[in-house]
Amino acid sequence: MKYNENTLDYVPTHEVHRDDVGARMGMWLFLFTELLLFGGLFVTYAVYRFLYYPDFKIASLELNVTIGTLNTIILLTSSLTVVLAISFLQKNNRNLTILFLFITDLLAVIFLINKYFEWTAKIHHGIFPGSEHLMSLPNGQILFYGLYYVMTGLHALHIIIGIIFITIILIFTANGSVNSNNYVKLENAGLYWHLVDIIWIFLFPFFYLIQ
């Protein structure tokens, strides 16, 4: 209840309930399920790599290490821009927060464009699930490319979700819903984005570097 001096009466007020601890815990639980998902895929990759090591080695030589390295730099930079966005929001600098969130989205789009060209090159050479050329290769190479498309494709899907997530937070920041006193949504977006980056940190050496 709030006292209104004009009417000399008490009027009901509606307080917005906030549970920042619960919101953070919910995000951490969600991230844990994501780790279980990709953890299972990484274990599957490791088992098949052990069983078909020569084929995995030959197949990995077909991947473009330059694009993989560039995308790694892009995602690491995007993690930095998310951290800067959170830092500037805590300092009540909304303009710089919006700027760094926009840069994060831009870097994510560049990552997807690079991945598109990489996939397009493989498809152009007949290396894609179910293709006649791929099915003519040894079983180990078929498994390698199957895992490659599934795991990098699933990661790309998470990138797209992250872009949507961060864009929504950017809009909330612009209209003042997310501010220096209420930034748990931005923190959760940052946690999600860091998970996406960490997953790529494992995908990159597994597929591109380990011979």
Backbone as a chain_set.jsonl record, in Angstrom:
{"seq": "MKYNENTLDYVPTHEVHRDDVGARMGMWLFLFTELLLFGGLFVTYAVYRFLYYPDFKIASLELNVTIGTLNTIILLTSSLTVVLAISFLQKNNRNLTILFLFITDLLAVIFLINKYFEWTAKIHHGIFPGSEHLMSLPNGQILFYGLYYVMTGLHALHIIIGIIFITIILIFTANGSVNSNNYVKLENAGLYWHLVDIIWIFLFPFFYLIQ", "coords": {"N": [[0.833, -1.191, 0.0], [0.4, 2.287, -0.695], [0.608, 5.629, 0.384], [-1.451, 8.208, -0.765], [-1.149, 11.542, -1.174], [-2.866, 13.355, -2.371], [-5.464, 12.255, -2.457], [-5.694, 11.614, 0.132], [-5.594, 9.009, 1.044], [-4.917, 5.464, 1.139], [-3.48, 3.672, -1.507], [-3.433, 0.73, -3.508], [-0.376, -0.871, -4.46], [1.647, -2.336, -7.002], [4.179, -4.48, -6.841], [7.039, -5.543, -8.596], [8.104, -8.787, -8.707], [11.307, -10.065, -8.132], [13.772, -12.485, -8.625], [16.782, -12.876, -8.533], [18.769, -14.676, -7.786], [17.512, -17.134, -8.195], [17.125, -16.951, -10.959], [19.753, -16.983, -11.9], [20.569, -19.503, -10.968], [18.824, -21.114, -12.429], [19.798, -20.684, -15.029], [22.394, -21.767, -14.776], [21.758, -24.464, -14.33], [20.559, -25.079, -16.765], [22.789, -24.717, -18.454], [24.322, -26.798, -17.532], [22.933, -29.043, -18.483], [23.401, -28.655, -21.174], [26.14, -29.064, -21.268], [26.201, -31.773, -20.669], [24.995, -32.782, -22.976], [26.819, -32.039, -25.109], [29.07, -33.133, -23.994], [28.56, -35.875, -24.132], [28.628, -36.18, -26.915], [31.299, -35.527, -27.43], [32.594, -37.631, -26.124], [31.684, -39.749, -27.694], [32.92, -39.034, -30.093], [35.621, -39.318, -29.318], [35.797, -42.069, -28.825], [35.256, -43.22, -31.364], [37.329, -42.071, -32.786], [39.513, -43.321, -31.654], [39.029, -45.934, -32.51], [39.053, -45.694, -35.275], [41.43, -44.391, -36.082], [43.401, -43.877, -38.282], [41.676, -43.205, -40.461], [40.256, -41.022, -39.429], [42.334, -39.206, -39.186], [43.107, -38.769, -41.863], [40.721, -37.696, -42.886], [40.479, -35.333, -41.395], [42.402, -33.733, -42.488], [41.228, -32.552, -44.643], [39.812, -30.405, -43.752], [39.528, -26.846, -43.318], [41.958, -25.237, -41.787], [42.647, -22.584, -41.489], [40.23, -21.096, -41.637], [38.997, -22.237, -39.418], [40.717, -21.371, -37.377], [40.409, -18.595, -37.61], [37.692, -18.344, -36.942], [37.832, -19.155, -34.301], [39.291, -17.06, -33.114], [37.438, -15.024, -33.561], [35.239, -15.836, -31.95], [36.414, -15.848, -29.397], [36.982, -13.136, -29.152], [34.366, -12.176, -29.161], [33.469, -13.112, -26.717], [34.897, -11.448, -25.046], [33.725, -8.968, -25.69], [31.162, -9.325, -24.68], [31.688, -9.47, -21.935], [32.662, -6.877, -21.556], [30.334, -5.454, -22.148], [28.664, -6.145, -19.977], [30.202, -5.087, -17.907], [30.181, -2.319, -18.492], [27.466, -1.81, -18.251], [27.062, -2.197, -15.545], [28.39, 0.027, -14.701], [26.611, 1.878, -15.375], [26.588, 2.797, -17.98], [24.865, 2.951, -20.575], [24.949, 3.308, -23.352], [27.482, 2.366, -24.271], [27.201, -0.254, -23.473], [25.148, -1.179, -25.164], [26.504, -0.845, -27.587], [28.632, -2.743, -27.397], [27.173, -5.1, -27.167], [25.981, -5.129, -29.652], [28.282, -5.424, -31.233], [29.031, -7.971, -30.427], [26.911, -9.51, -31.481], [27.419, -8.991, -34.188], [29.95, -10.158, -34.58], [29.232, -12.806, -34.137], [27.578, -13.286, -36.329], [29.452, -13.048, -38.388], [31.012, -15.27, -37.794], [29.166, -17.31, -38.428], [28.883, -16.842, -41.165], [31.447, -17.477, -42.102], [31.434, -20.189, -41.433], [29.403, -21.037, -43.111], [30.562, -20.718, -45.674], [32.608, -22.562, -45.404], [31.235, -24.998, -45.072], [29.872, -24.972, -47.521], [31.97, -25.307, -49.335], [32.769, -27.91, -48.727], [30.44, -29.324, -49.403], [30.356, -28.759, -52.112], [32.44, -30.31, -52.986], [31.351, -32.734, -52.759], [31.23, -33.817, -50.241], [29.176, -34.543, -47.981], [26.538, -35.549, -45.729], [25.145, -38.605, -46.754], [25.86, -38.348, -49.419], [26.998, -39.574, -52.585], [29.754, -39.637, -53.029], [30.807, -39.417, -50.402], [29.801, -41.741, -49.215], [31.292, -43.609, -50.501], [33.692, -43.593, -49.308], [36.005, -44.859, -46.749], [34.699, -46.408, -43.712], [35.521, -45.086, -41.351], [36.082, -42.452, -42.181], [33.576, -41.683, -43.05], [32.221, -41.687, -40.603], [33.672, -39.67, -39.307], [33.046, -37.322, -40.799], [30.32, -37.361, -40.439], [30.064, -36.892, -37.675], [31.317, -34.425, -37.66], [29.548, -32.741, -39.111], [27.226, -32.975, -37.551], [28.035, -32.084, -34.955], [29.289, -29.549, -35.353], [27.193, -28.359, -36.659], [25.174, -28.415, -34.705], [26.395, -26.757, -32.885], [26.438, -24.383, -34.382], [23.704, -23.889, -34.442], [23.301, -23.24, -31.763], [24.744, -20.887, -31.739], [23.093, -19.263, -33.318], [20.806, -19.168, -31.678], [21.988, -17.834, -29.558], [22.511, -15.342, -30.737], [19.902, -14.398, -31.072], [19.101, -14.296, -28.376], [20.94, -12.421, -27.273], [20.286, -10.199, -28.822], [17.669, -9.678, -27.963], [18.209, -8.955, -25.303], [19.693, -6.69, -25.844], [17.712, -5.003, -26.865], [16.093, -4.78, -24.579], [17.899, -3.462, -22.959], [18.148, -1.06, -24.315], [15.58, 0.038, -23.968], [15.538, 0.369, -21.285], [14.714, -1.645, -19.556], [16.57, -3.552, -18.827], [19.098, -2.672, -16.744], [21.528, -0.857, -14.718], [20.748, -1.594, -12.198], [19.372, -3.879, -12.555], [20.437, -6.36, -14.01], [20.602, -9.083, -14.395], [19.582, -10.594, -16.473], [21.24, -9.923, -18.605], [23.642, -10.909, -17.607], [23.056, -13.655, -17.608], [22.747, -14.06, -20.343], [25.371, -13.591, -21.073], [26.647, -15.751, -19.764], [25.57, -17.902, -21.195], [26.633, -17.337, -23.713], [29.369, -17.584, -23.226], [29.489, -20.321, -22.771], [28.909, -21.306, -25.327], [31.221, -20.446, -26.623], [33.192, -21.901, -25.228], [32.549, -24.516, -25.941], [33.227, -24.447, -28.657], [35.962, -24.117, -28.392], [36.737, -26.653, -27.762], [35.773, -28.087, -29.966], [37.266, -27.072, -32.094], [40.145, -27.905, -31.853], [39.71, -30.717, -31.796], [38.597, -31.407, -34.294], [40.094, -29.965, -36.22], [42.842, -29.717, -35.55], [44.102, -31.865, -34.111], [46.072, -34.516, -35.055]], "CA": [[0.0, 0.0, 0.0], [1.129, 3.549, -0.766], [-0.244, 6.759, 0.774], [-1.627, 9.234, -1.784], [-1.421, 12.807, -0.483], [-3.961, 14.065, -3.047], [-6.756, 11.684, -2.054], [-5.609, 11.33, 1.575], [-5.983, 7.607, 1.221], [-3.914, 4.493, 0.713], [-3.816, 3.003, -2.757], [-2.616, -0.478, -3.672], [0.75, -0.808, -5.398], [2.035, -3.642, -7.544], [5.625, -4.615, -6.861], [7.533, -6.579, -9.491], [8.92, -9.756, -7.979], [12.569, -10.427, -8.758], [14.536, -13.533, -7.963], [18.023, -12.93, -9.299], [19.471, -15.925, -7.458], [16.805, -18.197, -8.901], [17.392, -16.804, -12.391], [21.119, -17.448, -12.146], [20.58, -20.955, -10.758], [18.153, -21.717, -13.57], [20.718, -20.66, -16.168], [23.468, -22.733, -14.535], [21.195, -25.803, -14.544], [20.416, -25.236, -18.214], [24.124, -24.89, -19.02], [24.78, -28.145, -17.158], [22.341, -29.988, -19.438], [24.103, -28.472, -22.44], [27.436, -29.727, -21.124], [25.945, -33.211, -20.777], [24.739, -33.067, -24.39], [28.053, -31.989, -25.887], [30.008, -34.077, -23.397], [28.281, -37.177, -24.73], [29.111, -36.157, -28.299], [32.762, -35.556, -27.396], [32.978, -39.006, -25.77], [31.444, -40.537, -28.902], [34.0, -38.69, -31.022], [36.878, -39.892, -28.83], [35.753, -43.527, -29.004], [35.405, -43.539, -32.786], [38.671, -41.677, -33.225], [40.409, -44.395, -31.208], [38.776, -47.125, -33.319], [39.332, -45.421, -36.69], [42.404, -43.29, -36.057], [43.947, -43.477, -39.597], [40.643, -42.552, -41.271], [39.987, -39.706, -38.844], [43.467, -38.343, -39.499], [43.01, -38.402, -43.285], [39.555, -36.831, -43.082], [40.697, -34.026, -40.771], [43.272, -32.938, -43.363], [40.381, -31.872, -45.613], [39.198, -29.226, -43.147], [40.27, -25.603, -43.501], [42.469, -24.803, -40.489], [42.652, -21.118, -41.463], [38.879, -20.658, -41.265], [38.777, -22.667, -38.037], [41.477, -20.472, -36.499], [39.75, -17.29, -37.658], [36.457, -18.419, -36.159], [38.215, -19.224, -32.887], [39.616, -15.686, -32.714], [36.188, -14.27, -33.565], [34.433, -16.177, -30.773], [37.107, -15.365, -28.195], [36.755, -11.69, -29.104], [32.966, -11.943, -28.798], [33.367, -13.307, -25.266], [35.412, -10.213, -24.438], [32.75, -7.886, -25.856], [30.065, -9.576, -23.728], [32.179, -9.059, -20.612], [32.7, -5.411, -21.551], [28.948, -4.98, -22.092], [28.215, -6.289, -18.588], [30.966, -4.144, -17.098], [29.713, -0.953, -18.727], [26.113, -1.668, -17.713], [27.226, -2.031, -14.1], [28.824, 1.411, -14.508], [25.479, 2.699, -15.821], [26.876, 3.363, -19.299], [23.977, 2.179, -21.44], [25.349, 3.417, -24.761], [28.574, 1.431, -24.549], [26.643, -1.604, -23.326], [24.459, -1.477, -26.426], [27.525, -0.955, -28.628], [29.358, -4.009, -27.293], [26.236, -6.177, -27.487], [25.862, -5.129, -31.117], [29.523, -5.994, -31.767], [28.949, -9.411, -30.167], [26.028, -10.057, -32.515], [28.103, -8.878, -35.476], [30.984, -11.198, -34.611], [28.548, -14.094, -34.264], [27.133, -13.395, -37.725], [30.659, -13.301, -39.182], [31.339, -16.674, -37.54], [28.246, -18.145, -39.203], [29.2, -16.671, -42.587], [32.635, -18.305, -42.342], [31.015, -21.59, -41.381], [28.618, -21.279, -44.324], [31.49, -20.916, -46.79], [33.338, -23.806, -45.173], [30.316, -26.083, -45.396], [29.598, -24.925, -48.956], [33.128, -25.89, -50.014], [32.701, -29.368, -48.538], [29.309, -29.831, -50.186], [30.753, -28.646, -53.514], [33.32, -31.439, -53.267], [30.591, -33.97, -52.575], [31.391, -34.348, -48.881], [28.051, -34.204, -47.114], [25.833, -36.777, -45.342], [24.326, -39.272, -47.747], [26.345, -38.151, -50.784], [27.605, -40.756, -53.197], [31.201, -39.591, -52.791], [31.1, -39.707, -48.994], [29.491, -43.142, -48.925], [32.317, -44.459, -51.112], [34.887, -43.521, -48.465], [36.039, -45.835, -45.653], [33.743, -46.165, -42.623], [36.052, -44.107, -40.412], [35.909, -41.109, -42.726], [32.131, -41.412, -43.017], [31.906, -41.338, -39.209], [34.285, -38.377, -39.009], [32.259, -36.238, -41.375], [29.015, -37.374, -39.8], [30.224, -36.19, -36.405], [31.663, -33.041, -37.973], [28.34, -31.992, -39.469], [26.296, -32.958, -36.411], [28.532, -31.3, -33.823], [29.443, -28.136, -35.739], [25.854, -27.861, -36.966], [24.507, -28.157, -33.43], [27.033, -25.562, -32.32], [25.944, -23.237, -35.149], [22.345, -23.637, -33.958], [23.454, -22.53, -30.49], [25.17, -19.526, -32.081], [21.893, -18.548, -33.767], [20.012, -18.912, -30.472], [22.701, -16.801, -28.811], [22.278, -14.053, -31.407], [18.538, -13.982, -30.717], [19.131, -13.998, -26.947], [21.661, -11.167, -27.051], [19.513, -9.122, -29.452], [16.564, -9.357, -27.056], [18.789, -8.212, -24.179], [20.06, -5.366, -26.377], [16.472, -4.22, -26.914], [15.719, -4.497, -23.188], [18.836, -2.443, -22.463], [17.82, 0.205, -24.969], [14.355, 0.63, -23.399], [15.728, 0.565, -19.854], [14.282, -2.788, -18.744], [17.828, -4.061, -18.272], [19.87, -1.496, -16.356], [22.577, -1.102, -13.728], [20.14, -2.178, -11.004], [18.678, -5.105, -12.931], [21.184, -6.832, -15.174], [20.779, -10.536, -14.34], [19.301, -11.14, -17.814], [22.465, -9.751, -19.381], [24.604, -11.867, -17.07], [22.687, -14.985, -18.095], [23.099, -14.084, -21.766], [26.819, -13.726, -21.108], [26.989, -17.131, -19.406], [25.237, -18.754, -22.343], [27.588, -17.082, -24.797], [30.654, -18.17, -22.852], [29.383, -21.769, -22.997], [29.038, -21.503, -26.772], [32.638, -20.264, -26.948], [33.95, -23.012, -24.651], [32.286, -25.695, -26.778], [34.036, -24.317, -29.862], [37.357, -24.302, -28.008], [36.975, -28.094, -27.842], [35.511, -28.541, -31.332], [38.346, -26.651, -32.996], [41.292, -28.834, -31.907], [39.289, -32.08, -32.073], [38.367, -31.629, -35.722], [41.008, -29.265, -37.114], [44.25, -29.688, -35.172], [44.654, -33.152, -33.662], [46.389, -35.41, -36.167]], "C": [[0.876, 1.254, 0.0], [0.176, 4.698, -0.458], [-0.252, 7.817, -0.322], [-2.034, 10.524, -1.108], [-2.577, 13.566, -1.112], [-5.332, 13.568, -2.596], [-6.826, 11.413, -0.561], [-6.058, 9.906, 1.876], [-4.832, 6.719, 0.758], [-4.385, 3.807, -0.563], [-2.91, 1.794, -2.912], [-1.505, -0.259, -4.702], [1.106, -2.225, -5.829], [3.549, -3.683, -7.658], [6.022, -5.774, -7.776], [8.456, -7.51, -8.716], [10.168, -10.108, -8.775], [13.265, -11.48, -7.936], [15.818, -13.748, -8.766], [18.781, -14.23, -9.043], [18.83, -17.093, -8.191], [17.065, -18.165, -10.397], [18.788, -17.313, -12.742], [21.211, -18.966, -11.997], [19.925, -21.677, -11.935], [19.055, -21.768, -14.787], [21.843, -21.672, -15.988], [22.989, -24.163, -14.733], [21.022, -26.091, -16.032], [21.775, -25.485, -18.864], [24.679, -26.274, -18.702], [24.204, -29.186, -18.114], [23.011, -29.877, -20.803], [25.482, -29.149, -22.404], [27.284, -31.244, -21.219], [25.742, -33.613, -22.239], [26.036, -33.109, -25.188], [29.114, -32.926, -25.313], [29.822, -35.47, -23.972], [28.787, -37.26, -26.162], [30.636, -36.208, -28.349], [33.279, -36.954, -27.046], [32.804, -39.913, -26.984], [32.551, -40.305, -29.929], [35.304, -39.386, -30.602], [36.922, -41.399, -29.054], [35.978, -43.89, -30.465], [36.769, -43.139, -33.323], [39.685, -42.744, -32.829], [40.266, -45.629, -32.11], [39.18, -46.935, -34.78], [40.36, -44.299, -36.831], [42.942, -42.914, -37.44], [42.923, -42.731, -40.459], [40.316, -41.158, -40.746], [41.104, -38.72, -39.192], [43.401, -37.859, -40.942], [41.873, -37.419, -43.513], [39.792, -35.435, -42.524], [41.575, -33.126, -41.629], [42.488, -32.165, -44.407], [39.759, -30.588, -45.064], [40.13, -28.021, -43.267], [40.693, -25.05, -42.131], [42.437, -23.278, -40.373], [41.297, -20.573, -41.036], [38.586, -21.034, -39.825], [39.487, -21.755, -37.049], [40.828, -19.096, -36.442], [38.474, -17.286, -36.826], [36.741, -18.518, -34.661], [38.531, -17.829, -32.35], [38.344, -14.845, -32.607], [35.375, -14.561, -32.302], [35.1, -15.731, -29.476], [36.925, -13.856, -28.04], [35.33, -11.378, -28.679], [32.725, -12.181, -27.306], [33.838, -12.062, -24.524], [34.369, -9.099, -24.543], [31.538, -8.072, -24.944], [30.458, -9.132, -22.334], [32.209, -7.542, -20.506], [31.293, -4.831, -21.466], [28.412, -5.046, -20.665], [28.896, -5.263, -17.707], [30.444, -2.716, -17.263], [28.282, -0.751, -18.228], [26.164, -1.484, -16.204], [27.681, -0.617, -13.758], [27.788, 2.41, -15.013], [25.761, 3.423, -17.137], [26.102, 2.55, -20.337], [24.436, 2.19, -22.891], [26.465, 2.434, -25.12], [28.124, -0.014, -24.388], [25.971, -2.047, -24.616], [25.469, -1.68, -27.554], [28.201, -2.319, -28.587], [28.445, -5.214, -27.506], [26.048, -6.278, -28.998], [27.104, -5.752, -31.752], [29.531, -7.507, -31.571], [28.076, -10.098, -31.212], [26.715, -10.06, -33.878], [29.171, -9.951, -35.626], [30.364, -12.58, -34.785], [28.084, -14.327, -35.697], [28.324, -13.699, -38.638], [31.097, -14.751, -39.021], [30.472, -17.581, -38.404], [28.51, -18.036, -40.7], [30.42, -17.512, -42.963], [32.279, -19.782, -42.366], [30.21, -21.958, -42.617], [29.542, -21.55, -45.513], [32.279, -22.214, -46.638], [32.467, -25.01, -45.536], [30.048, -26.141, -46.903], [30.734, -25.56, -49.751], [33.103, -27.408, -49.902], [31.584, -29.967, -49.389], [29.636, -29.803, -51.676], [31.648, -29.806, -53.933], [32.635, -32.783, -53.008], [30.721, -34.594, -51.209], [30.254, -33.817, -48.012], [27.265, -35.478, -46.847], [24.95, -37.322, -46.462], [24.809, -39.134, -49.173], [27.028, -39.422, -51.292], [29.106, -40.802, -52.934], [31.543, -39.965, -51.355], [30.864, -41.181, -48.688], [30.496, -44.099, -49.547], [33.608, -44.481, -50.297], [34.86, -44.598, -47.388], [35.108, -45.432, -44.505], [34.222, -45.099, -41.644], [35.868, -42.677, -40.893], [34.436, -40.712, -42.768], [31.713, -40.984, -41.616], [32.459, -39.967, -38.849], [33.418, -37.24, -39.526], [30.84, -36.199, -40.819], [29.043, -36.616, -38.483], [30.526, -34.716, -36.634], [30.406, -32.224, -38.262], [27.361, -31.904, -38.301], [26.77, -31.993, -35.337], [28.722, -29.831, -34.18], [28.087, -27.534, -36.113], [25.07, -27.54, -35.71], [25.087, -26.919, -32.762], [26.56, -24.307, -33.045], [24.521, -22.87, -34.735], [22.383, -22.874, -32.64], [23.933, -21.09, -30.719], [23.957, -18.69, -32.487], [20.991, -18.208, -32.58], [20.652, -17.806, -29.644], [22.511, -15.421, -29.417], [20.9, -13.516, -31.041], [18.482, -13.534, -29.257], [19.765, -12.635, -26.698], [20.917, -9.99, -27.663], [18.337, -8.703, -28.574], [17.07, -8.546, -25.87], [19.197, -6.81, -24.617], [18.834, -4.46, -26.414], [16.024, -3.83, -25.51], [16.623, -3.423, -22.59], [18.496, -1.075, -23.044], [16.575, 0.856, -24.368], [14.402, 0.756, -21.881], [15.275, -0.579, -18.975], [15.468, -3.479, -18.086], [18.702, -2.849, -17.988], [20.867, -1.859, -15.272], [22.045, -1.7, -12.44], [19.45, -3.504, -11.284], [19.325, -5.663, -14.196], [21.398, -8.349, -15.173], [20.5, -11.175, -15.697], [20.536, -11.04, -18.698], [23.54, -10.722, -18.893], [24.321, -13.275, -17.585], [22.993, -15.13, -19.586], [24.607, -14.266, -21.933], [27.276, -15.133, -20.777], [26.72, -18.078, -20.562], [26.268, -18.586, -23.453], [28.961, -17.656, -24.489], [30.631, -19.689, -23.049], [29.559, -22.088, -24.48], [30.507, -21.399, -27.193], [33.47, -21.442, -26.441], [33.765, -24.28, -25.485], [33.135, -25.637, -28.047], [35.518, -24.52, -29.569], [37.725, -25.783, -28.027], [36.772, -28.608, -29.273], [36.686, -28.248, -32.257], [39.53, -27.611, -32.997], [40.886, -30.262, -32.259], [39.174, -32.34, -33.565], [39.477, -31.067, -36.612], [42.491, -29.516, -36.804], [44.841, -31.048, -34.845], [44.844, -34.078, -34.851], [46.611, -36.849, -35.67]], "O": [[1.946, 1.281, 0.609], [-0.938, 4.738, -0.98], [0.805, 8.273, -0.759], [-3.12, 10.616, -0.535], [-3.218, 14.363, -0.426], [-6.249, 14.361, -2.379], [-7.873, 11.03, -0.039], [-6.795, 9.647, 2.828], [-3.907, 7.167, 0.081], [-5.546, 3.412, -0.679], [-1.751, 1.825, -2.497], [-1.688, 0.455, -5.688], [0.884, -3.187, -5.094], [4.131, -2.988, -8.49], [5.418, -6.846, -7.735], [9.458, -7.08, -8.144], [10.084, -10.416, -9.964], [13.343, -11.387, -6.711], [15.921, -14.677, -9.567], [19.36, -14.814, -9.96], [19.528, -17.944, -8.743], [17.21, -19.209, -11.034], [18.978, -17.989, -13.753], [21.856, -19.634, -12.804], [20.407, -22.717, -12.383], [19.083, -22.77, -15.502], [22.212, -22.362, -16.939], [23.734, -24.995, -15.251], [21.3, -27.194, -16.501], [21.905, -26.357, -19.722], [25.415, -26.855, -19.5], [24.909, -30.113, -18.514], [23.173, -30.874, -21.507], [25.924, -29.73, -23.395], [28.141, -31.921, -21.786], [26.246, -34.643, -22.687], [26.322, -34.097, -25.865], [29.953, -33.45, -26.046], [30.795, -36.166, -24.265], [29.315, -38.291, -26.578], [31.203, -36.866, -29.222], [34.279, -37.408, -27.602], [33.664, -40.745, -27.273], [33.052, -41.243, -30.55], [35.999, -39.969, -31.434], [37.96, -41.945, -29.428], [36.791, -44.762, -30.775], [37.305, -43.795, -34.216], [40.611, -43.036, -33.586], [41.255, -46.286, -32.435], [39.596, -47.883, -35.445], [40.168, -43.368, -37.614], [42.947, -41.728, -37.768], [43.261, -41.743, -41.112], [40.124, -40.224, -41.525], [40.848, -37.546, -39.458], [43.614, -36.678, -41.214], [42.026, -36.434, -44.235], [39.349, -34.452, -43.118], [41.51, -31.902, -41.518], [43.013, -31.223, -45.001], [39.239, -29.775, -45.827], [41.352, -28.16, -43.311], [39.882, -24.469, -41.41], [42.224, -22.741, -39.286], [41.217, -19.695, -40.177], [37.995, -20.248, -39.085], [38.931, -21.405, -36.008], [40.708, -18.499, -35.372], [38.208, -16.335, -36.091], [35.967, -18.015, -33.847], [38.089, -17.462, -31.261], [38.192, -14.053, -31.677], [34.878, -13.637, -31.657], [34.419, -15.282, -28.554], [36.736, -13.358, -26.93], [35.096, -10.432, -27.927], [31.874, -11.529, -26.702], [33.26, -11.67, -23.511], [34.155, -8.364, -23.579], [30.95, -7.092, -24.486], [29.672, -8.499, -21.629], [31.823, -6.982, -19.48], [31.078, -3.826, -20.787], [27.775, -4.102, -20.197], [28.257, -4.638, -16.861], [30.285, -1.992, -16.28], [27.92, 0.355, -17.826], [25.395, -0.701, -15.646], [27.402, -0.114, -12.67], [28.038, 3.614, -15.076], [25.246, 4.514, -17.382], [26.62, 1.587, -20.903], [24.32, 1.18, -23.584], [26.4, 1.755, -26.145], [28.613, -0.9, -25.088], [26.199, -3.156, -25.097], [25.311, -2.58, -28.378], [28.333, -2.98, -29.617], [28.906, -6.252, -27.981], [25.966, -7.374, -29.552], [26.992, -6.524, -32.704], [29.986, -8.245, -32.446], [28.449, -11.134, -31.761], [26.601, -11.026, -34.632], [29.284, -10.579, -36.679], [30.908, -13.425, -35.496], [28.186, -15.439, -36.215], [28.215, -14.513, -39.555], [31.505, -15.391, -39.99], [30.975, -18.508, -39.038], [28.378, -19.02, -41.428], [30.435, -18.173, -44.001], [32.761, -20.534, -43.213], [30.324, -23.076, -43.119], [29.328, -22.499, -46.267], [32.582, -22.883, -47.626], [32.916, -25.927, -46.224], [30.002, -27.222, -47.49], [30.492, -26.269, -50.727], [33.386, -28.111, -50.872], [31.772, -31.006, -50.023], [29.246, -30.704, -52.419], [31.623, -30.235, -55.087], [33.276, -33.834, -53.037], [30.371, -35.759, -51.017], [30.375, -32.763, -47.388], [27.314, -36.405, -47.655], [24.128, -36.609, -47.036], [24.229, -39.745, -50.071], [27.557, -40.222, -50.52], [29.665, -41.862, -52.652], [32.466, -40.745, -51.118], [31.654, -41.799, -47.974], [30.554, -45.27, -49.17], [34.505, -45.282, -50.559], [33.811, -45.191, -47.134], [34.773, -44.257, -44.351], [33.423, -44.297, -41.159], [35.538, -41.791, -40.106], [34.091, -39.551, -42.549], [30.946, -40.035, -41.454], [31.795, -39.188, -38.165], [33.093, -36.309, -38.789], [30.229, -35.133, -40.735], [28.163, -35.802, -38.204], [30.049, -33.857, -35.892], [30.229, -31.137, -37.713], [26.737, -30.864, -38.092], [25.99, -31.171, -34.856], [28.355, -28.954, -33.397], [27.857, -26.341, -35.911], [24.382, -26.521, -35.644], [24.364, -26.132, -32.15], [26.307, -23.281, -32.412], [24.169, -21.691, -34.682], [21.585, -21.962, -32.426], [23.564, -20.184, -29.972], [23.811, -17.548, -32.052], [20.474, -17.095, -32.487], [19.96, -16.947, -29.097], [22.365, -14.438, -28.691], [20.744, -12.333, -30.738], [17.881, -12.506, -28.944], [19.198, -11.796, -25.998], [20.913, -8.898, -27.095], [18.041, -7.515, -28.453], [16.441, -7.566, -25.471], [19.063, -5.854, -23.854], [18.908, -3.289, -26.04], [15.623, -2.691, -25.275], [16.173, -2.58, -21.813], [18.55, -0.061, -22.347], [16.507, 2.081, -24.264], [13.434, 1.193, -21.258], [15.43, -0.506, -17.756], [15.388, -3.93, -16.943], [19.011, -2.08, -18.899], [21.034, -3.034, -14.942], [22.815, -2.262, -11.66], [18.994, -4.178, -10.36], [18.827, -5.464, -15.305], [22.278, -8.848, -15.874], [21.111, -12.187, -16.04], [20.844, -11.963, -19.452], [24.269, -11.294, -19.704], [25.243, -14.002, -17.956], [23.44, -16.185, -20.037], [25.063, -14.995, -22.814], [28.182, -15.662, -21.42], [27.536, -18.947, -20.872], [26.716, -19.562, -24.055], [29.643, -18.158, -25.383], [31.636, -20.277, -23.449], [30.271, -23.025, -24.842], [30.975, -22.178, -28.024], [34.355, -21.926, -27.147], [34.718, -25.027, -25.707], [33.697, -26.648, -28.469], [36.25, -25.04, -30.411], [38.877, -26.137, -28.275], [37.521, -29.469, -29.734], [37.052, -29.072, -33.095], [39.897, -28.099, -34.065], [41.632, -30.956, -32.949], [39.61, -33.385, -34.048], [39.77, -31.644, -37.659], [43.312, -29.524, -37.722], [45.961, -31.353, -35.256], [43.892, -34.387, -35.568], [46.889, -37.743, -36.469]]}, "num_chains": 1, "name": "protein.A"}
